[in-house]
Amino acid sequence: MLSLTVSKRLALKGRAHALNPTVIIGNAGLTEAVLKEIALTLERHELVKIRVPGGDRAARETMLNTICTRLDAAAVQHIGKIMVIYKPNPEAHLIEIKKMPRHRGKKPLTKKQLGSRN
């Protein structure tokens, strides 16, 4: 499983804020076909937002861990039924993670401000 530093995770959260869920997991759960679709989407976009059904938080956590370990990706964020996953693709290199920019030399920009800079 890929690990991220805090600054990289914050930058990716800011980019993911404006994304819509690309993959929606149905009632059948995490099947091989769904994993294959997530892998293809990660290859194309590098940063993917996933919607998961169900009310059991523990089941969603295990699903997130399973996805990250099987696809060698990093979990960026997990809020409610939405998960954000990142896997860098050196060939595509769509997302460039930069050091957190500062706003007028004082504080770092918020996630919302970073998301609007795209």
N, C-alpha and C positions, 0 to 999 in steps of 0.2 A: 504494500500500500504506500502510495506517495505521501510525503508529508510537506506541509507548507509553513513558512514563517508567518508570524503575526501580521507583518506589513504586507506580505503577498496576499494573505487571506483577506485583509481589509480592502485591498485594491480589487480583488476578484469579487467581493461582495458588492462593491460599488458598481462594477460592470454588470453584475447579474441582476441588480435591482430593476432595471428596465426590461429584462427578458420575460417572455411568456414561456410557460411550460412547453418544452419541445416533445417530451415523452410522457405519456400518461399510462400508468400501470393499471390494468383492469382488475376485475374480481378474481381472475385466475391466479393473480399474484406474480411473483418473479419467476418467469419461465425462461427457457433457453432462447426462445424467439425474442423476448423482451430484452434480455441481456445482449443479444446480437444487435438489436436496434439501438440500444444505448451505446454500444461500442462504435457502431457506424456514425451515430450522431456526434459522439465525442471526437471521432477522427476528423469530421468535417468542421465542427464548431469550437472544439476545445473546452468550452464552458457550456454546461447543459443544466437546465432547470427541469426537474422531474416532479410530477404530481402523483401521490400515492393514496389509494383509498384506505378506508378502515379507521377505526377509532383507537386501536391499541398502539400506544407509543413505543412499547418495547419491540413489537413486531416491525415497526417502521425503522427503528434503530438497527435491528439485526439485518433488515433488508438493505439499509444504507451501507453497513459494514460488508455485507456480502458483495454488493455491487463494486465497492471500492477495492476489495481484495481480489476479486475475480478479474477486474479490468485494469488493475494497477493504476487507479485514479485516486484523487484526493478529495475528501469531503470538505467543501467550502462552508456550507451552511445547511442547517436543518431546522426549519421553523414550521411547526404544525405538520401539514400534509405536503409541504414543499421541500424538496432537497435540491441543493446545487452541488454539482460535481465538476471537477476540473482535471483534465489530462492534457499535458502539452504535446503537441504534434510538431516535431522539428521540421518536417517537410512543409507543412502549411504555415506554421508560425504566425497565426492570426492575432494572438493576444500577446502584447509586450507588457510585461509587468515592470513598472517603473517604481522608483522610490516615491513615497508619499509626498505629493507636492504641498507646499505651504501656501496659505492664503495671506498675502500682504506681509509675509515674513513673520507671522505670529503663530497661528494654530494650523494644524493639518486640516485639509479639507474633509468634510463629512462624506459618508458613503453616497448620499444623495447627490452632492455636488460632483463627486467623482463620476457617477453614472451619467450625469448630464453632459460631461465633457466629451463623450464619444462622438 
